């Protein structure tokens, strides 16, 4: 089996055709592109991301790609770095529970920057997105990473490299070579910065995107890789186990981009089951946040690492189950404002978060659809106990949101940066991306109106 899986994946990436995608896969690709651009636009306004954009624009020697959310252009390498970094800053980017963590933010920035430089059409961009997404998600799904290895960036080099090679019209042999070069350039990233709120974590996808573009350049320059680099890197360093056979699980079924999830809470997805359980209680029982004496959350084992009730920063708050539940109780939502500096200064949320406990059920896992992913119990001051549970979270392909919901999320994220009119225009253009003759037409729409 060793090596054969790479031939299969590389062959798919070389041959994928937008015209031959199923209607479901084509629609998924357009929505994933739209959602990812929304995440980048929203994150682009964060102060550190604005400063990074300005710094990278100053280094432009080949200003061929748009720095999203800013009226500047730079080299595709640097645009990829900036845009991918912005795209995870607010924890609203899509993901895939079957593998790869968050494939789109590791594929879209590099693919878009290079497609813009090459004046590729929209169908070719979507083909590159599907190719990079499928390959990186499947290699991620074949990996059982070590406990503190963060999925951001880890397989991202492969996703970016495959998409960029596909844009250049590479054949299957070349794409296999590029996969191997990219795997050997995979960043080693940990969960610790995310859990402690250090925003260097946001640079993980930026770094892997940059490395993915460089992998393609290394191949053009004649560099060589291992025959099976994923088995080497993930099987011996970054993971407890790498099973090549799992990379082809359910091959021939729906594409991975059709099996994704969209986020409707602005926080780590491991918070989402508890917030869905809270929504289930609210839909059934009237109560007020001030009625809650204590809350008990039962989650999958990793959730125990997200049990800190007093996160020191916005990013850390997005990785705190007690904070997410407390903010959801007090504010009634899990939107961006539930984790910002105003919310973190809210004494009601801080005090209530200290009364949220987190325990684990070993049988729970985000990948199961036949068992709860969270249970929430609220103790009220009148003696009542309210309970709710969640299964597959809202926004997942098995519990889908509508296209309208995804578009509304995009416009809510993009409008503060672009203005409402331009956000609507961009949404319409991306949903018809397959009709674009030149991806560069998106560039002006990705920056604020004058």
NURO-679593 format. One record per residue: residue in three letters; x, y, z of N, C-alpha, C in turn. Coordinates in pm, whole numbers, plus 50000, padded with zeros to 5 digits. Last residue first. Layout:
N
ALAXYZXYZXYZ/...
***
This chain:
450
UNK486605529149822487275542049845486355551649922/UNK485855498449993485495508349892486195521549924/UNK488415474750085487375484550119487105494250004/UNK488775445049881489345456249956488265466649981/UNK487685426949716488225421749842488865432649927/UNK487075438249477485965435749568486425431249705/UNK489505438649340488945451349387487815449349487/UNK489775409049300490695417349378490085430349429/UNK488115395849126487725396049267488555405949347/UNK489395396748885488195405048899487725405749045/UNK491345377448892491725390948930490545400348945/UNK490275355748772490095356648916490495370548967/UNK488555358248479489835361748539489605363848689/UNK486055350148421487075348048319488475350348373/UNK483725334148628484745344548617485755340948508/UNK482015313548672481795321448550482835332348531/UNK482585302848914482875294548798482695302148667/UNK481555321349096482995321549065483335313448941/UNK479155328949199479215326449054480665325849007/UNK479765333849456478785323149431478665320049282/UNK481425355949418482015343149459481045331649433/UNK479575375949344480655372149253481245358649289/UNK477935377649570477345373549442478435369049345/UNK479825386449758479135373749776478555368749644/UNK480495411449651481505400949658480845387349674/UNK478065424949685478615423149550479645411949549/UNK477885425049965476865417949885477375415249743/UNK480125440550024480035426850075479005418849997/UNK479425464949908480525457249848480495442749898/UNK477295471850082477075470249938478175461749875/UNK478465473350342477405463750311477235461350162/UNK482025473650379480765480750360479715470850310/UNK484285459050440484075463350302482945473350285/UNK484195455050719485465458150652485225464650516/UNK481585449450793482325459450871483655463450805/UNK480945429050593480415442650584481165452850670/UNK481965403450655482625411850555482195426350559/UNK480325391550848481775392650871482425402950779/UNK477805393450732478005399050866479495400850897/UNK478255379350497477985393650489478165400350625/UNK478665353050599479705360050523479465375150525/UNK476135348050715477345348350798478445356050727/UNK474585348050480474335358150585475525359350679/UNK475675325750352475805338950290475585349850394/UNK474875305950530476305308050505476535321750444/UNK472085308250510472745310250640474225313150621/UNK471665301950241471335315150290471995318350423/UNK472295275150240473175284350169472925298650217/UNK471655262650577471295265650439472335274550373/UNK473475237650760472835250750750472515253250602/UNK473125202450834473555213850754472775226750780/UNK474335179650963473325188151028473435201850963/UNK476265168650811475215159650860474145166950940/UNK477945190150766477245184450651476145174850692/UNK477395214051030478085202450974477265196950857/UNK475625232451124476595237151025477405225950964/UNK475345220651454474745227951342475835233451253/UNK477015189651536476695203751556476095210051431/UNK475675159151631476445165951526476045180751527/UNK474325165451938474965155151858475885161751757/UNK473805176852271474015179552129474625167252064/UNK471435182452537472565175752475472635179252328/UNK470385195152858470325194652712471535187352658/UNK468495202253151469505194453081469275195052930/UNK468025218953454467715218653310468855211453239/UNK466615217253762467785212853686467365211653540/UNK465375240054014465235232353890466595228453834/UNK465815256654226465895242354250465745233854125/UNK466035282954171464715278454220464665263354241/UNK468535286054062468355290154201466995286054257/UNK469525257253867468915270353884468645273354031/UNK472015241353691471355241853821470835255953844/UNK472235225753383472165238553451471415237153582/UNK474225205253190473265205453300473355218953371/UNK474845191952873474925203752958473835202953064/UNK476875171152674475685172452759475895184252852/UNK478065164052344478115171652468476785170452542/UNK477725145752151479045151952155479175161152277/UNK475985114052165476105128452192477555133252188/UNK476095092651879476285094252023476425109252050/UNK476385089651613475435080651678475465082051830/UNK478375103351499477045108951477475965100451543/UNK481715111151585480565102251597479265109851569/UNK483715130151580483475122551457482245113551465/UNK484085141551828483425149551724483075141651599/UNK483195118552086484175122951988483455131251882/UNK482685100552388482345111852302483505115252210/UNK483655081752555482945076952437482585088252342/UNK484725095052774485645089352674484955084552547/UNK483585124852881483065111452852483945105552743/UNK484675148553127484795141852997484115128252997/UNK483715181153254484135167253271484065160353135/UNK483805213253384483945205253262484425191353299/UNK481755238653532482715227653543482665219153417/UNK481255271853603481065261653499482155251053514/UNK481755293053762480835282953815480465272553710/UNK483285310853627483905304153741483035293553802/UNK481445321953456482405312353401483085304553513/UNK480195340653622479485328453588480425317853531/UNK482145360753632481715354053755481035340753725/UNK482395368353362483565363553437483135355553560/UNK479775377253305480325365653235481505359753314/UNK479565399053480478575388253486479125375553420/UNK481575416653409481695409353536480715397853545/UNK483055420753109481715419353168481805410653293/UNK485355421552970485245430853082483915429953154/UNK484895404752765485845400252866485875409552986/UNK483195420252610482665408652681483605404152792/UNK485115438652518483955443152595483355431752675/UNK486895422752374487355429152497486195434252581/UNK485035393252263485865405052245486195411652379/UNK483315372252269484705369352305485595381752297/UNK480865378752177480895370852300482315368652351/UNK481115391051933481035399752050481035391952181/UNK480975370051749482255376651775482235384551905/UNK478525348351912479075356051802480415362251840/UNK476865332352061478285329152059478965336251944/UNK474235344852283474795341152153476265337452170/UNK473375354952524472395348152439472915344352303/UNK474845366252726474595374252606473575367952512/UNK474815346452931474615360652961474175368452838/UNK475195321552802474105323552898473795338252916/UNK477455326352645476215322452581475015324352673/UNK479295331352846478945342152755477645339052683/UNK479345305452960478925316953039478515328552951/UNK480275290152741478965287252801478465299352880/UNK482785302152695481795301552588480395299252644/UNK484085298252945483795311652896482705311352790/UNK484215269852964483465277753063483125291753013/UNK485815264652728484425260252736483665267952843/UNK488025283752554487575281052691486115277052689/UNK488975294552324489365280852354489025277152499/UNK488265320552321487685312252217488025297452235/UNK489915330652518488475329352547487795320252445/UNK492335332252383492175321952486490715319952520/UNK491745354652218491995341452160491815330452263/UNK491415375052413490325371452323490535357452265/UNK492945364352725492885372052601491685367552519/UNK492975347752949493665360752957493545369352833/UNK490085331353089491045332852979491665346752977/UNK489055315853329489445329953324490475332053215/UNK488565288353332487415297453338487765312153322/UNK489735261853137490145273753213489025283953214/UNK489235239352986488385241553103488785253853184/UNK490395225752777489735238552748488835242652864/UNK491185201052838492255210852819491685224852794/UNK488845187352832489435189852963490565199952954/UNK488305182552565487685194052628488235197052766/UNK489355158252498490185170052474489625182452543/UNK487185140052561488335141852650489175154252625/UNK483955155952507484985146052474486275149552546/UNK481905166352792482415167352656483395156052628/UNK479595181352996480225168552966480615168652820/UNK479335207453222479455204053081480185190653069/UNK477265223753444478175212253428478145208253281/UNK476815253653623476655246453497477685235353490/UNK474935270253881476115262953834475775256253703/UNK472825288353896473735286954009475035280453966/UNK471025309853701471925298353696472895298653814/UNK469565332653689468955321453762469925309653776/UNK470865350053525471035352153668470375341353753/UNK469915341653278471285338553316471485339953466/UNK466635327453299467535338853284468945334853328/UNK464365306853107465145309853225466045321753195/UNK462145283952956462465297952982463285299253111/UNK462995256352752462725261152887463055276052900/UNK463555250652481462545242752554462095249052684/UNK465545265752382464385263952295463225257252369/UNK467465263152582466765275852566465495274452481/UNK468375237052530467685240152655466855252852639/UNK469545240952279468455231352292467675233852421/UNK471565258952340470485263352252469285253952263/UNK473175241952492472555253552555471385258552471/UNK473995224852288473215219452399472505230652474/UNK475485242952137474285237052078473395231052186/UNK477525247252323476655258352286475395253552215/UNK478685221852329478105227252452477165238852420/UNK479565219652058478555210652112477895215952240/UNK481485241552036480195242051970479175232052025/UNK484025239552138483015246252219481605244352165/UNK485425228651933485225220052048484315226552153/UNK485815249251755484665240351733484415231151851/UNK486545280651899486995267051866485795257751854/UNK484285306451779485195300451876485595286551828/UNK481725318951705483055324551676484085319551777/UNK479425296851552479875303251676481325307351652/UNK479135284951316478165295251349478315300451492/UNK481195271551064481055275851204479995286751217/UNK480575243650860480685258050871480435261851016/UNK482245213550770481325220750857481625235750847/UNK482175189750492482795199450582481805204150688/UNK481745173250283481545167850417482095177150524/UNK482495183350043481045181950065480725177450207/UNK485175180550053484665194150061483145194350078/UNK485515153350010485645158550145485095172750158/UNK482985139449795484265145949817484305151949958/UNK481275108149840481275122849835482665128549861/UNK483255080349712482055086249770482075101349758/UNK485725073349627484645072149531483325077349582/UNK486765060349936487155066149806486055063449704/UNK486535053550203485325058050130485675064749997/UNK489945060050261488665055950317487515061950235/UNK492485066850188491545063550080490235057950134/UNK493875070350416493805081850325492805079450212/UNK494065046150538492955054750577492835066950487/UNK496445035550440495185030050392494005039250422/UNK498485048450590498215052450451496865047650399/UNK498455059250899497935047550829497595051350685/UNK500555068651151500105072651019499715060050944/UNK500645078251494500465067751392500055074351260/UNK501335099651640501505086651703501415075451600/UNK503115125551462501935117551493502305104851569/UNK505425138551394504275146551433503075138551479/UNK507355116451351507625128651428506345135051482/UNK506585093751207507715092751300507905104951390/UNK504415098051040504535085251108505625084551212/UNK504785122750932503665121051024503785107951102/UNK507235118350787507065129850877505955127350979/UNK506865092850650508065096150728507765107050831/UNK504415094350527504665083350620505885086050707/UNK504855117350364503875117550473504095106250574/UNK506915108250180507235117450289506165118150397/UNK507845086150001506605086650078506845095250201/UNK510245092149873509195085349797507835085849866/UNK511345126049950511265111749979510185105249894/UNK512305149249685511755145449814511825130549833/UNK514485173249524513815160349532513335157549674/UNK514675202749319514845195949447514025182949447/UNK514315217549087514975204649077515225197649208/UNK512835240149077514285242049080515045228949077/UNK510295230349096510705236448969512215238148960/UNK510385222649365510245212549260510695218149126/UNK510545247549489511645237949504511585227349395/UNK508025257849422509235264049366510445254849379/UNK506435241149576506285241049430507515247149364/UNK507325248949828507505234949785507385233849634/UNK506485275349846507915272749829508165258349785/UNK503775271249891504215277749767505685275149740/UNK504035259250145503445251850033503815257849899/UNK505085279650303505915267750277505355259650160/UNK502845296550305504095301150246504995289350211/UNK501115279750445500795284050310502035288750236/UNK502375277550691502285265550608501915269050464/UNK502175304350780503485298050763503395285850671/UNK499415307250795500215316050709501565309850678/UNK498685288150984498295286250843499065295250748/UNK500145300551213500365286651167499925284651022/UNK499515325251309500445324851196500665310651144/UNK498035321351533497325325151411498215324851288/UNK499915316751733499165305351680498465308851549/UNK500625341051818501515334651721500845322551661/UNK498885348552020498415349651882499425345251777/UNK498155330052298499265336652228498975336752079/UNK496325316452463495945329152402497065336752337/UNK496605291552560497075302352647496845316152586/UNK495635276452353495015274952484495425286152578/UNK497385284352145495945286552135495295286352272/UNK499945276052241499635290252221498145293152211/UNK499495246752257499725255052374499445269852350/UNK499295229952039498065235952090498345246752194/UNK501995234551799501365228951918500095236551954/UNK503535224251492502795234151569502065227651686/UNK505835221851264505495214651387504845224551483/UNK505125224250912505465230351041505075221151157/UNK506445204450651505315206850742505775213450871/UNK508195197150460508275211050505507165214550603/UNK507565172050381508835173650454509045187950502/UNK505265177750237505155170450365506425172350448/UNK506305189650005505545197650100505445190750236/UNK507555167949874508345179549916507615187450024/UNK505245151949835506365147149916507275158449961/UNK503695168149669503165163549798504315159349889/UNK505395169649447505135181749526504565178149663/UNK505235143649348506535148949393506345161149483/UNK502505143549278503015134449382504355139449435/UNK502555162949081501815165749203502245156149314/UNK504065149648885504575161948945503875164749077/UNK502335128448826503675125548879504255137848947/UNK500065141848725499985134248850501365131548909/UNK501005175048606500485161548591500575154048724/UNK499925209248648500865198248672500205184748651/UNK498745234048603498495223148510499415211348527/UNK498955253348791499975253448686499775242248584/UNK496965245848966496775258048888497755258948772/UNK498245223949084497085221748996496815234048910/UNK500135236849240500595228349130499455225849031/UNK498365248849419499195257349333499735249349215/UNK497215226449545496375236149475497195244449377/UNK499495214049657498695207049558497845216849477/UNK500335234149839501205229849729500425222749619/UNK498175236250021498585247749938499365243049817/UNK498175209850127496995215650064497345227149973/UNK500795207550232500355198650123499155204650051/UNK500785226650433501765227650324501325219350204/UNK498805216950608498535228450523499525230150410/UNK499085198550795498925193350658498725204650559/UNK499685218650997500385205750988500295199750848/UNK498155242151010499475242350950500045228750919/UNK496255230451275496565242051191497995241251141/UNK496295209151454496045206151312496335218151222/UNK498865206151694497705213751646497535210951496/UNK499875182251916500075187251780498785193551730/UNK499615170152159499725184652159500015190452021/UNK499345142352100498345149452177498415164452172/UNK500065134751755500395134751897499495144651970/UNK497515124351521498585133151568498875131351717/UNK497065101151311496655102551451497735111051517/UNK496145104050972497125107051076496455107351213/UNK494365103450775495175091350792496145092450908/UNK493345128850770492505118250824493245105150845/UNK495415142250636495135145150776494305134350842/UNK495005131050387496255128150457496125131450605/UNK492475142150338492645127550345493955123750413/UNK492975169450337492025163850432492215148850447/UNK494765172050123495215175050260494275169250364/UNK493135163249905494395156649937494795159350082/UNK490885180549909490725165849914492005159149961/UNK492025206449891491185202750005491125187550019/UNK493315206049643494075207949766493315203649889/UNK491025201649473492185192649474492965193849605/UNK489335223349528488855209749552490035200049562/UNK491055244549448490525243649584490095229449616/UNK491385238949177492555238749266492125237549411/UNK488745242549090489395229549075490595228349169/UNK488505269849144487675260349218488225246149206/UNK490325280248957490525282649099489725272449181/UNK489045272348721490365266548754490685268748902/UNK486775287948728486635273348733487955266848771/UNK487815313948703487225309548828487085294648839/UNK491065315048536489625317248545489065310948673/UNK494135332548613493355320448591491865323548598/UNK496225350448631495015354448559494175342248522/UNK498305344848796498295337948667497115341948580/UNK497635360149022498855363148948498825357148808/UNK495295346849098495235360949063496465364748979/UNK496325322049159495335323049051495225337549003/UNK497915329049378498565324449255497595325049137/UNK495925336949563497035345949528497675341949395/UNK494285314049576493745326749527494875336049482/UNK496025294849682495395292649551494885305849494/UNK496685306249931497705303949829497125302349691/UNK494045307750054494925319350038495985317649930/UNK492855280550030492325292249960493345303649948/UNK494285262250196494265260750050493905273949981/UNK493975265850459495305261850415495395260550264/UNK491355270750488492245281950517493685278750482/UNK490325244850425490165256050332491115267650361/UNK490845225650635491555225250506491475238150425/UNK491275221950935490615233150866491225234450727/UNK491725190550985491425201951070490605212450998/UNK492295166850857492885179050806492585191450885/UNK489135149450885490595150150872491055163650823/UNK486525149750942487065136950895488565137550872/UNK485685174751002485905165651115486445152151072/UNK486815204050880486375190850836486695180750945/UNK485835239150864486715227950894486115214850847/UNK485945275650830485325262350821486335251450855/UNK486615301951067486885294850942486335280650947/UNK486475316651293485225314951220485415307351089/UNK488495327051464487935313651484486575311951417/UNK489865350151416488595351251489487865338051505/UNK492165342751277492285351451394491015351451479/UNK492335329151045492045321251165491975329751290/UNK492875347750843491695339250831491375330750952/UNK495305360250882494075367450918492885358150926/UNK496945340150775497055343850917495805351050963/UNK496235340750508495975328650585496035331550735/UNK497115366550440495705363150431495355350650510/UNK499945366050482499085375650552497635370850554/UNK500795344750313501135345050455500175354050533/UNK499815353050062499355340450122499605340350272/UNK501335376050031499875377150040499295364550102/UNK503865364850005503575372950123502075375050140/UNK503605350749761504105344349883503665351850007/UNK502715370849578501815360049620502295352649745/UNK503645404149677504025391349617503085380349663/UNK500815426649707502175422449733502455409549657/UNK498735455549758499045442949691500485439349722/UNK496125472549941497515470649900497635457049832/UNK493895479450105494055484949970495515484349926/UNK492645450450268493525462150268493745466750124/UNK491235427450244490815436750348491625449450352/UNK493945408250132492505409150152492175418250270/UNK496115417949910496105415950055494685418750099/UNK496275403349591495565412249682495815408149827/UNK499265401049392498165394849466497585404549568/UNK501485412149277500555405549187499315400149257/UNK504005429049305502695431149367501565425449282/UNK506895420849360506025416049253504595416949305/UNK507965430849579508755432649457507955428249334/UNK506995442749889506525438049759507525441349648/UNK507385450650144508385441650088508045437249946/UNK505185465050216506435472350199507515463950133/UNK503395444850260503235453050140504505461050112/UNK504215435450506504445426950390504265434750260/UNK503405457150669504815453250664505115444850541/UNK500635457450631501435468850590502905465350577/UNK499985432350742499685435250601500535446850551/UNK500715436351008501425426350928501205428850779/UNK498835455651081500255459251083501075449351000/UNK496505440251056496665452450974498135456650969/UNK496995421151250496925417051111497045428951017/UNK496915435751483498185429551447498185425051301/UNK494155444951480495295454151471496605447551427/UNK491845429851256492525429151385493825437251377/UNK490915429550999490765442051074491415441651211/UNK491115403950904492045413950851492005427050929/UNK489055388551000490315388451072491285399151026/UNK487155393750801486885397550939488185398351018/UNK488465383050572488095397150579487875401650723/UNK488695355950643489895364050621489565378850633/UNK486005348350659486865347050777488115355750762/UNK485235353150394484625360550503485465360050629/UNK486755334250260487025348450236486395357150344/UNK485465311550357486865313950391487255328450367/UNK482935313650243483075313550389484505316850430/UNK483575311749967482925323550022483155324450173/UNK484685285849951485465297549909484885310149972/UNK482455271250033483675270850113484575282550078/UNK480685276949823480365281449958481595281350048/UNK482005264749606481735279149603481455284449744/UNK482075237949694483325245249666483095260249666/UNK479345231749708480165231749830481445239649809/UNK478635232449440478045242149532478865243149660/UNK480155210649350480385223949294479835234749387/UNK479005189749498480415193049517480725207049465/UNK476365189949398476625191949540478065196049567/UNK476685184549123476135197549167476415200449314/UNK479935169249078478505168249102477965181949141/UNK482295179548827481885178348967480375176448976/UNK482955184648569482525171048600482185169048747/UNK483805210648561482645207148479482105193348513/UNK486115209548713484925216048769483685211748691/UNK487995180548746487445190348652486185196448712/UNK490965164348836489675169848877489245181048784/UNK493505154648771492415152548676491105159448713/UNK495305159548976495655163448839494455163548746/UNK493995148649197494295163049194494615167749052/UNK493925121249128492685128949145492965143849129/UNK496665115849128495885114249006494575121849013/UNK497295119849396497875128649296497115127849164/UNK495825098649512495525112549548496065122249442/UNK497075076349388495635078649377495285093149404/UNK499745079349464499405079149322497925082249302/UNK499445077549742499895090149683499595090649534/UNK498725051149774497755061349809498155074949751/UNK501105038049707499955037149617498945048249648/UNK502845042549924503075049349798501875049149706/UNK502035012150065502855024050077503145029949941/UNK500824987950000500005000050000500855012550000/
***
